Amino acid sequence: MLTSKQIAFLKALSHHKNPIVTIGAKGLTDSVIKEINLALTAHELIKIQVQGADREVRAKLMHDICAETNAESVNLIGKLLVIFRPSDKKIIELPK
């Protein structure tokens, strides 16, 4: 579980990142989950672009993605989801 200080730190890091994965009309498919897992392993902190969908649908997508990938929700800004999952590589050093 991330602390508020860690979430603020990750939000700041995510500002300059571009979305790595896009969720289209087909929604959260197995191949999308696979791409998200690969991106999290490589980068730890990623942005996901959601096409269409209202706020409630995006919030549910965020919850479902985090549950499927064991990631932590960092931020939901408009149609962008920001998630974090530490890897063995320790790419991002979180504040205590």
Sequence and secondary structure as in RCSB ss.txt:
>XXXX:A:sequence
MLTSKQIAFLKALSHHKNPIVTIGAKGLTDSVIKEINLALTAHELIKIQVQGADREVRAKLMHDICAETNAESVN
LIGKLLVIFRPSDKKIIELPK
>XXXX:A:secstr
   HHHHHHHHHHHTT  EEEEE TT S HHHHHHHHHHHHHHSEEEEEE S  HHHHHHHHHHHHHHHT EEEE
EETTEEEEE   TT  S    
